[in-house]
Amino acid sequence: MGFSSTAMVFVDGFSPPFSCLSIVNRGYTLVRRVADPLTGKLGENEGITRNKEANNNPVQNESLRSSSANRHLHRRSKRFPYNSTTVNQIMAAKLLLLSAICRLIVTVGSTLHPTDLLLVGTENQLSFNRSEIRSASLDFGKMNTVEPMAVLRPASADDVSKVVKFAYESAHGLAVSARGHGHSINGQSQAGNGVVVEMSGSRGGRWRPVVSEKLMYVDVWGGELWIDVLKSTLKYGLAPKSWTDYLYLSVGGTLSNAGISGQAFNHGPQISNVYEVDVVTGKGEVVTCAEDKNSELFHAVMGGLGQFGIITRARIALEHSPQRVRWIRVLYSNFSAFTHDQEYLISLHDQPKFDYVEGFVIVDKGLINNWRSSFFSPSNPIKISSINAAGGNVLYCLEITKNYYQHSDPESIDQEVEALLKKLNYIPGSVFTTDLPYVDFLDRVHKAELKLRSKGLWDVPHPWLNLFVPKSRIVDFDQGVFKGILGNKTSGPILIYPMNKNKWDDETSVVTPNEDVFYLVALLRSALENGEEALTLERLSNENRRILDFCVEHNIEVKQYLPHYTTRQEWMDHYGEKWPQFYKRKMEFDPRHILATGQRIFEPSFTSMTRSW
Ligand SMILES: Cc1cc2nc3c(=O)[nH]c(=O)nc-3n(C[C@H](O)[C@H](O)[C@H](O)COP(=O)(O)OP(=O)(O)OC[C@H]3O[C@@H](n4cnc5c(N)ncnc54)[C@H](O)[C@@H]3O)c2cc1C
């Protein structure tokens, strides 16, 4: 955050505790005199006082620069008159400022004075800038817009703690939500009328990942993107074990859900691969927790949907990184053969096995070249369109990889892959193979993202539905949904892959079906207004509802992954037996219901939020 191009103006006539405001290029930053709580007299400019103590701190040095710029302006303000351009600028700035303050007062209502927030003491990071507020009000789902009052870009856990503590202790209360990379679908990281804590992005170099080669872990800032975690660990030849398909997600964001991909059958979800976290609780306390230290909080935040604390640091388990990947896809027309093979592959443990097992459903062959499947190139041995699905028009694609090291013998890799493929019952001749660097494989979805962006197809509404389906009912789900409700239009990939429940820690906050094996079914839709009725947001959202209704009607006990509900009863049903524990943890770690209100699980205990609920 640079202040070099800062234009600053004194604004008279503001009632204490503020004597002056500086308008910086990215928003309004307060440079304040603090009123003595007893006498009401204005004291020394707090920013200046504090910054004198902080010579070597880059973040505080920024405020030092801002403060000296302020003094400079103070001097200038005594040498009136300004020239007319400056006067105009001052007037314009005053108007801007007034309108911002008015907007804040309207937003917050009479319950909390907006300027109270500026007492928190993180003024360099707190922004009321329109475009920052706008950007924090949106997410990947593009279906909800809820504006916060302010955006915090913390430089440390301490900054997060100050804001949460303020919210917790203030008479009126205030919502505070961490925002990882804003890749939620239904406004989960929004904070109506509150503060959004933008966790991702640079911390001014203060929070670079720290790798322990000896103990095989990396310590990262909670807002670090997984792509950056990967880049930093690869320098040591190491990499995390469990992934998501897409790496432009934040560590805190995926740990608040679970974090799954084709490695989960073997290593468990990402939350099973974390040694320790620092968490700012809903009371503003910074707590280090692990399996054996403050374990209740540790388990609560893993998959905790941001309800119990904001993860500011995570210690992630590493393994020696493979260098290359043999990436294979095979096709099925018979669903039972497909799931039988998937389940067989994830049952292999202490024996040769694939490193990644996923799959997807092809209900619309026209989509075969969509963002996940550019893989099927014309040079491959058979044409998808020539395959006639036995049970209707639906095909299933098993996707597997074998990782290997630079020094591995390519022939032995071939043999291992061959031996594993021999045990499978896919359509003969439908093997598609490619070989690529490990990093390119892990970062595969980003390439697709760039393509979609170039066509204007990324920033569109995403009515996604992610479900965990018990293994015993996956055939019924196939009949009713893939071969039924979906018809032959889907508007996006449909992932399907099984996982082993014993790789999930039942103490965490995540809920999964009550069977040893369950499937992820992810309907990753993009709504398009291109004239095709089947692809409209309304149509796709209705379809999601029909799928959920179908599961209820047929007693298929699915659990939503990345869940979205709007009533307390629905959340209680979602958590089932775990609800009392979830509730107790909430009362203990966020008793005022300040955190992650965008999840709509607990109604905030304060009035300024009511309109956004
Ligand atoms: C293109 C794409 C691909 C995806 N692929 C996968 C996948 O393969 N596997 C998978 O598991 N998921 C996947 N996801 C879903 C992803 O895990 C969620 O969107 C998740 O919320 C992470 O996104 P985020 O980091 O942007 O977090 P946000 O959406 O910003 O936040 C999600 C929730 O977590 C809370 N939160 C964020 N940061 C923190 C923190 N530091 N501490 C505490 N709470 C926090 C927020 O308040 C919010 O409630 C994908 C999403 C997209 C858009």
The ligand as a Gaussian input file, in Angstrom:
#p B3LYP/6-31G(d) Opt

LIG

0 1
 C      -12.914000     -23.060000     -10.104000
 C      -13.065000     -23.681000      -8.749000
 C      -12.586000     -24.939000      -8.523000
 C      -12.717000     -25.533000      -7.267000
 N      -12.223000     -26.776000      -7.067000
 C      -12.318000     -27.350000      -5.865000
 C      -11.797000     -28.646000      -5.626000
 O      -11.261000     -29.288000      -6.513000
 N      -11.904000     -29.163000      -4.380000
 C      -12.473000     -28.476000      -3.348000
 O      -12.501000     -28.987000      -2.232000
 N      -13.008000     -27.269000      -3.549000
 C      -12.951000     -26.693000      -4.783000
 N      -13.496000     -25.462000      -4.984000
 C      -14.264000     -24.844000      -3.910000
 C      -13.385000     -24.113000      -2.927000
 O      -12.803000     -25.031000      -2.031000
 C      -14.237000     -23.135000      -2.165000
 O      -14.666000     -22.135000      -3.041000
 C      -13.559000     -22.550000      -0.970000
 O      -14.464000     -21.664000      -0.391000
 C      -12.221000     -21.877000      -1.223000
 O      -12.325000     -20.667000      -1.867000
 P      -11.643000     -19.363000      -1.277000
 O      -10.270000     -19.640000      -0.794000
 O      -11.834000     -18.348000      -2.302000
 O      -12.501000     -19.069000       0.031000
 P      -13.728000     -18.078000       0.183000
 O      -14.751000     -18.453000      -0.780000
 O      -13.253000     -16.706000       0.179000
 O      -14.220000     -18.457000       1.662000
 C      -14.956000     -19.636000       1.897000
 C      -15.432000     -19.678000       3.351000
 O      -14.316000     -19.858000       4.187000
 C      -14.159000     -18.753000       5.062000
 N      -12.743000     -18.432000       5.082000
 C      -11.964000     -17.989000       4.071000
 N      -10.706000     -17.844000       4.492000
 C      -10.687000     -18.215000       5.785000
 C       -9.689000     -18.268000       6.784000
 N       -8.441000     -17.910000       6.539000
 N      -10.042000     -18.700000       8.015000
 C      -11.299000     -19.067000       8.293000
 N      -12.292000     -19.008000       7.402000
 C      -11.984000     -18.594000       6.169000
 C      -14.993000     -17.631000       4.465000
 O      -15.461000     -16.748000       5.450000
 C      -16.114000     -18.398000       3.812000
 O      -17.097000     -18.702000       4.745000
 C      -13.380000     -24.847000      -6.227000
 C      -13.885000     -23.574000      -6.451000
 C      -13.735000     -22.998000      -7.698000
 C      -14.312000     -21.646000      -7.932000

